[in-house]
Amino acid sequence: MQMRQHLLLPLLAAQVVGIAAAQAPNKVGIININAAIASTKDGQKAIGELEKKFAPRKQDLEKKQQAIQNLQSQLQKGGSVLSDDQKRRLMGDIDAQTKSYNRDLQDASEELEQAQQKIFQDLGGKMMAVIDKYAKEKGFSVILDVSSQQTPVLYAASEVDVTKDVITAYDTSAPAATSAAPPASLPSAAKPAPARPAAPVTKK
């Protein structure tokens, strides 16, 4: 009987190990793939070039925005001294310049978005290859992209975020031709506030 127990113990131990292995949870990681691509040396270089390309248009938009704001200020401050005809002309100028500004802003925004999409498309293939290799080497069963709002990730601990590791893996496997600059902010311009006639001043 004792001999039989000795023979059964290794078998039971083997079964327990097998069950534990079968019940072990899959290793899951998360990544913000948009941030990862933008933070690689290639991504920073591409964004820096994009900023230089759009810098003149950004400056032009800022000048137009400032001109509109100056007209709005002129209309507000001159409410008590400007004639009705002068007010109408000022309001007409504000309206025309605002429409022109909005058209230019929309055109620039659309072109910028297309250029950004091209960057992510060009670097996305390289990034996916790096993620695939990284996941296999680190034993991940699933890596979820949390940059997409459609990804059903309700909670994720920082320990499973592999974004920084993947950025390092990408830069190691595909170093940029030149040293990367810090991430550049992309051109942007705020819409001017709609013009409003100045409130009439009642003389005592």
C-alpha positions as CSV (number, residue, x, y, z in Angstrom):
1,M,0.0,0.0,0.0
2,Q,2.8,2.4,0.9
3,M,4.7,1.5,-2.3
4,R,1.5,2.4,-4.3
5,Q,1.3,5.8,-2.5
6,H,4.9,6.5,-3.5
7,L,4.1,5.7,-7.1
8,L,0.9,7.8,-7.1
9,L,2.5,10.9,-5.6
10,P,4.7,11.8,-8.7
11,L,1.6,11.2,-10.9
12,L,-0.6,13.5,-8.8
13,A,2.2,16.1,-8.7
14,A,2.4,16.0,-12.5
15,Q,-1.3,16.4,-12.8
16,V,-1.4,19.4,-10.5
17,V,1.4,21.1,-12.5
18,G,-0.5,20.4,-15.7
19,I,-3.7,21.9,-14.4
20,A,-1.9,25.0,-13.1
21,A,-0.3,25.5,-16.4
22,A,-3.6,25.1,-18.2
23,Q,-5.3,27.6,-15.9
24,A,-2.5,30.2,-16.0
25,P,-3.8,33.4,-17.5
26,N,-2.6,34.6,-20.9
27,K,0.0,37.4,-20.7
28,V,-1.7,40.6,-21.9
29,G,0.0,43.9,-22.7
30,I,-1.3,47.3,-23.7
31,I,0.3,49.9,-26.1
32,N,-0.6,53.3,-27.2
33,I,0.5,52.7,-30.8
34,N,0.0,56.3,-31.9
35,A,2.2,57.6,-29.1
36,A,4.7,54.9,-29.8
37,I,5.0,55.8,-33.5
38,A,5.2,59.5,-32.7
39,S,7.9,58.9,-30.0
40,T,10.3,56.8,-32.1
41,K,13.3,58.6,-33.6
42,D,11.7,58.1,-37.1
43,G,8.4,59.5,-35.9
44,Q,10.0,62.6,-34.2
45,K,12.1,63.2,-37.4
46,A,9.0,63.0,-39.6
47,I,6.9,65.3,-37.3
48,G,9.8,67.8,-37.2
49,E,9.9,67.9,-41.0
50,L,6.1,68.3,-41.0
51,E,6.2,71.2,-38.6
52,K,8.8,73.0,-40.8
53,K,6.6,72.4,-43.9
54,F,3.5,73.9,-42.2
55,A,5.3,76.7,-40.3
56,P,4.7,79.4,-43.0
57,R,1.0,78.6,-43.2
58,K,0.7,78.6,-39.4
59,Q,2.3,82.0,-39.2
60,D,0.0,83.3,-42.0
61,L,-3.1,82.0,-40.1
62,E,-1.9,83.6,-36.9
63,K,-1.5,87.0,-38.7
64,K,-5.0,86.7,-40.1
65,Q,-6.4,85.8,-36.7
66,Q,-4.7,88.8,-35.2
67,A,-6.0,91.1,-37.9
68,I,-9.5,90.0,-37.2
69,Q,-9.1,90.5,-33.4
70,N,-7.8,94.0,-34.1
71,L,-10.9,94.8,-36.1
72,Q,-13.1,93.4,-33.4
73,S,-11.3,95.5,-30.8
74,Q,-11.6,98.6,-33.0
75,L,-15.4,98.0,-33.3
76,Q,-15.9,97.5,-29.6
77,K,-13.8,100.5,-28.5
78,G,-15.3,102.8,-31.1
79,G,-18.9,102.0,-30.2
80,S,-19.6,105.5,-29.0
81,V,-17.7,107.5,-31.7
82,L,-18.2,105.5,-34.9
83,S,-21.1,106.2,-37.1
84,D,-23.5,103.5,-38.1
85,D,-22.0,103.4,-41.6
86,Q,-18.5,103.0,-40.1
87,K,-19.7,100.2,-37.9
88,R,-21.3,98.4,-40.8
89,R,-18.1,98.6,-42.8
90,L,-16.1,97.3,-39.9
91,M,-18.6,94.4,-39.4
92,G,-18.4,93.6,-43.1
93,D,-14.6,93.5,-43.0
94,I,-14.7,91.3,-40.0
95,D,-17.2,88.9,-41.6
96,A,-15.2,88.7,-44.9
97,Q,-11.9,88.2,-43.2
98,T,-13.4,85.6,-40.8
99,K,-14.8,83.6,-43.7
100,S,-11.4,83.7,-45.5
101,Y,-9.6,82.7,-42.4
102,N,-12.0,79.7,-41.8
103,R,-11.5,78.5,-45.4
104,D,-7.7,78.7,-45.0
105,L,-7.8,77.0,-41.6
106,Q,-10.0,74.2,-42.9
107,D,-7.7,73.6,-45.9
108,A,-4.6,73.6,-43.8
109,S,-6.2,71.3,-41.2
110,E,-7.2,68.8,-43.9
111,E,-3.7,68.8,-45.5
112,L,-2.1,68.4,-42.1
113,E,-4.3,65.5,-41.2
114,Q,-3.5,63.8,-44.5
115,A,0.2,64.3,-43.9
116,Q,-0.1,62.9,-40.4
117,Q,-1.9,59.9,-41.6
118,K,0.8,59.2,-44.2
119,I,3.4,59.3,-41.4
120,F,1.5,56.7,-39.4
121,Q,0.9,54.6,-42.5
122,D,4.6,54.7,-43.5
123,L,5.9,53.8,-40.0
124,G,3.0,51.6,-39.0
125,G,4.2,48.6,-41.0
126,K,7.6,48.8,-39.3
127,M,6.0,49.2,-35.9
128,M,3.8,46.2,-36.3
129,A,6.8,44.0,-37.2
130,V,8.6,45.2,-34.1
131,I,5.5,44.6,-31.9
132,D,5.1,41.1,-33.4
133,K,8.7,40.2,-32.6
134,Y,8.6,41.8,-29.1
135,A,5.4,40.0,-28.2
136,K,6.9,36.6,-29.2
137,E,10.1,37.2,-27.3
138,K,8.4,38.4,-24.2
139,G,5.7,35.7,-24.2
140,F,2.6,38.0,-24.7
141,S,-0.5,36.3,-25.9
142,V,-2.3,39.6,-26.6
143,I,-1.3,43.2,-26.9
144,L,-4.1,45.7,-27.0
145,D,-3.9,49.2,-28.6
146,V,-5.4,51.7,-26.1
147,S,-5.0,54.7,-28.5
148,S,-8.2,53.5,-30.3
149,Q,-11.5,54.4,-28.6
150,Q,-13.0,51.2,-30.0
151,T,-10.6,49.0,-28.0
152,P,-12.6,47.5,-25.1
153,V,-10.0,48.2,-22.4
154,L,-11.8,49.3,-19.2
155,Y,-8.8,49.0,-16.9
156,A,-5.1,48.3,-17.3
157,A,-2.3,48.5,-14.8
158,S,0.8,50.4,-15.7
159,E,2.8,47.2,-15.4
160,V,1.3,45.8,-18.6
161,D,1.9,49.0,-20.6
162,V,4.7,48.0,-23.1
163,T,4.7,51.3,-25.1
164,K,8.1,52.5,-23.9
165,D,9.6,49.1,-24.4
166,V,8.3,48.9,-27.9
167,I,9.7,52.4,-28.7
168,T,13.1,51.2,-27.5
169,A,12.8,48.0,-29.5
170,Y,11.8,50.0,-32.6
171,D,14.7,52.5,-32.3
172,T,17.2,49.6,-31.7
173,S,16.0,47.7,-34.8
174,A,15.7,50.8,-37.1
175,P,17.8,53.7,-36.0
176,A,16.9,57.0,-37.7
177,A,19.4,58.5,-40.2
178,T,19.8,61.6,-38.1
179,S,19.5,62.3,-34.4
180,A,15.9,63.0,-33.4
181,A,14.7,66.3,-32.0
182,P,12.1,66.5,-29.2
183,P,8.6,65.8,-30.3
184,A,7.4,68.9,-32.1
185,S,4.0,70.5,-31.7
186,L,2.0,70.5,-34.9
187,P,0.6,73.7,-36.4
188,S,-2.7,74.9,-34.9
189,A,-4.7,78.0,-34.9
190,A,-7.8,79.0,-32.9
191,K,-10.9,80.2,-34.6
192,P,-11.6,83.9,-34.1
193,A,-14.7,84.8,-32.1
194,P,-17.6,86.0,-34.1
195,A,-17.9,89.7,-34.4
196,R,-20.6,91.4,-32.3
197,P,-21.7,95.1,-32.6
198,A,-20.6,97.2,-29.7
199,A,-23.3,98.1,-27.1
200,P,-24.5,101.7,-27.5
201,V,-23.4,104.1,-24.9
202,T,-26.2,106.3,-23.4
203,K,-25.1,109.8,-22.9
204,K,-26.2,111.6,-19.8
